[in-house]
Amino acid sequence: MQQRHQDRQQYFNELAATSRDYYLDYLRPHVTLDASTRVLEIGCGDGGNLLPFAELGCQVTGLDLSAVRIEQAKAFFDAAGQQGTFFSRNFIEADKPESEAERYDLVLIHDVIEHIEPPYKPDFFTHIKPFLKQDGLIFFGFPAWQNPFGGHQQISRGLASKLPWLHLWPNPMYRGMLRLSGASQGCIDELMSIKRSRMPVEKFERLAHETGYTIIDRTLWFINPHYKQKFGLKPRLLWRPLARIPWLRNFYTTSAFYLLKIT
């Protein structure tokens, strides 16, 4: 798993393939995707999620905290012959658009919300609003916390990277296993932050409503669409009756897709 994250070109290509195969189809019933569409991704990394939108002619912009990832995104887009605008900055500190024309039809936030520490989550949700056009939409994707690898422990090393539900262990035991498996202190700190920032389905929906959003769609996946690229598995939706059971559904939801609009 570490090798996949270290080979950034492979990682970029895999994200682009998942976005092309699943995100576009999920969004098309709700938003036009053409040259008139402005798309912003918050936490864009290398930009793989945005590439298929650029291929359709959308005007794409990516923001990420990591200057290294932003430079890689620019290079990968240049190599693909596509146009994109990329900035390295903290989204909370990003300047708000001054006109409707500068706002976005679609904001993508994938595998980001579970990394934001709890005190900052409400401000993050609220800060998105000025970036959306009047009828704009937000696409969230994230792993439900209690699923087997909902703690992102796969980015660790050794045995810890392969143990399902390891992130649900008590903190001292979790930290100790990460250390014994050879994880760096930086990796341990990141994984403990994710544990503090956990995002079950119920918590996400409560936060969305409390900050003034309406949920347009919710799709829970038993087999994450990205697992097709990573493991050759066919994506599958969570069994509908199970998807209706609070708390329990989190153990079986490897990815949750949401579409939100401002209430």
N, C-alpha and C positions, 0 to 999 in steps of 0.2 A: 504493500500500500504506500509506503514511503517513496518508493521508486516512481510511482505514478505522479505524486505531488512534486517530485524533483524534476521530472521531465516536463517542463512547462509547455513545450509545443504539443506533446501528447495530451496534456491536461486541457489545453486550449481547444484542440480538435474534438476531444470527447465532450466538452461542455457545449461546443457549437452544434455537434450532432444531436445531443439531447434537446437543445433549444429548438433546433430545426424540426425534429420529429414530434415533439410533444408540446412545447410552450406555444408555438405558433397556432397549432390547431386548438389549443385550449382558449386562446385569446381571440381568435377570429370571429366567433359569434358575438363578441362584445365590443370590438374596436377595429376600425379600418387600419390595415397595415400597408401603407404605400408611401409615396414620396411626400405626401402632405403630413405624415405622422411624425411627431416629435417624441422620442423615447429616451428616458433617463434611467440608467441603472446605478443604484447606490450600492457601493461595495462590489464594483465590477471586476476586481482582480485583473486578470489578463485580457478580459473582454470577450471571452468565448461565448457567453450567453447572448451578447449583442450582435455577433457576426451575422446570424440569419436575418435579423431585422435590417441590417445594413444591406444585405443582399437583395432585400425586397424594395430598397430605395428609401427606407425610413431614415430620418435625421437622428442619429444616435449620439448620445453623450454618456460617458462613464466617469464616475467619481470613485476614488479609493484612497484609503489612508496611506497605502504603500506606494512610494514614488517608484520603486523598482517594478512593481506590477504595472503601473501606468506606462512606464517606458516599454515594457514588454507588450502591452496592449497596442501601443502605437506601432511597434515593429511588426507584430502579427497582422494587424490590419493592413499595413503597407504591403506586406508579402502577399496578402490575399487580394490586393487591389481594391480595397473597400475604404470608404470614407467614414471617419469617426472622430469625435472630439473627446479628449481625455484629460482629466485634471486630478492631481493628488491633493486632497484636502479632507478635513473632517466635515462631514455633511452638516452637522449641527452648526458649524461656523460658516457654511457656504452662503454667499449673498443670495437673497431672494430675488426672483425675477420681478421686473418692474412693470411689465405689461402682459396682457393675455397672450400676445404673439410669442413671448419668450418662455411661456409655461409649456407644460408637457401633456400630451394626450395619454401617455402611459408611463408609469414609474415601475421599474422592476426592482425587487428586493428579495434576492434568493440566497438562502444560507447565510443570512446576516443577522436577523433579529435575535437568534439564539446566542449571539456573541455580545450583545449589548447588555451591560450590567443593569440590574433592575431599576436603580434610581433614575437612569437616563432614558428608559423606554418610553414613558409618556411624552417627554420632550421630543424624542425622535419622531413619534407618530404625529405630534402636533406640527412639527417643523416641515413635514411633507406637504401640508395643505397649500402653502403659497406657491408650490412648484407645479401644482395640478391646474389644468384648464378647468373651465366650469363643469364640463362633463367628463373630466379625466378619470382614469382608473389606476389602481395600484395592484400589481401582482406580487403576492408574497408566496414564497416557497420555503419550507423549513422542515426538519425532522422532528416529529413529536418526541418529547424528552425521554419517555420510558421505553422507547423501542430499543432493540438489542444494541445498536451502536449510536443511540441518540446523544451520547456524550462526546462524539467525535474521537473516541479513544483509538480509532484506527490510524490516526496520525502519529501515535506514539511509536514505540519500538518493541520488538520481542513479543513475549507472551501477552503483555498488556494490550497490544494492538489487535489481538485475536480473540479476546475474551468478551463474549456478549454480556450485557448488563453490568459490566465492571463499574461503570459510572454511577450505578445505584448503590455501590458499597458505601459504608460510612467514610467520611472524609479521611481520617487517618489511615485506614486500610487501603483506600483508593490511591492516596498519595504514595504510600509505601510500595504498593505493587508497581506503580509507574516508575518509581525510583529503582526498584529491583530489576525491572525490565530494561533499564538503560536509558530512560527518557531524560532529556536535558532539563535543566531547571526552567528554561524558557517554555518548553513544551508543557511541563507540569503546571506552571503558572497559567498558561492558556487554557488547559483542560479544567483546572479548578475554577477559572473564571466562567467557562461554559456551564459548569455545574451550578454556579451561583445564578447564572442567567437563564436557566432552563426554561423551555417554552412548551408546555403541554397545550393541547388543543383548547381546553377550557380557558386557560390563562390568556391565550392569544385573543380569543373571541371577547372575553371580558374587557381586555385592554382596548380593542378596536372600538367597542361600543362606548366605553368611558371617554375616549378621546374624540368622539364625534364622527364615526364612520358607520356605514351600512355595509353588511356583507352581501355581495351580489351572488357569489358562488363559493362553495366549499367542496373540494374533491380530496378524499383521503386515499392514499395508495398503500396497499399491502406490500407490493414490490415496487420500489422507487423507479420511475422512468429512467433515471441515470444508471441503474444497475444493468440495463441493456448494454451500455458501453463498458462498464467496469467489469461485469461478470458474465455477460452473455445471457442474462435472465430476461424472460418476457415480463414486461410490466403488467401488474394486475391491481385493480381497484380493491379496496377493503370491502369485505362482505357488508352489504348495506345494513342489515340488522345490527352487526357489531359496531358499525360506524355511528350508530345512534346511542351507544352506551357510554356515558361519561367515564373518564378515568381509564377503564379497561381498554378502550380503543387506542389509547396512547401506546400500549405495549405492542401493537400490531401495525402502527402507522409509521412507515419508514419515510414518507414524505407527505406533507399537507400543502395543497394548493388553495390559495384564497384570492378572490377578486374583491376589492373594496372601492367604495366611492365615498365622497364627503356627504354626510347626512344633510 
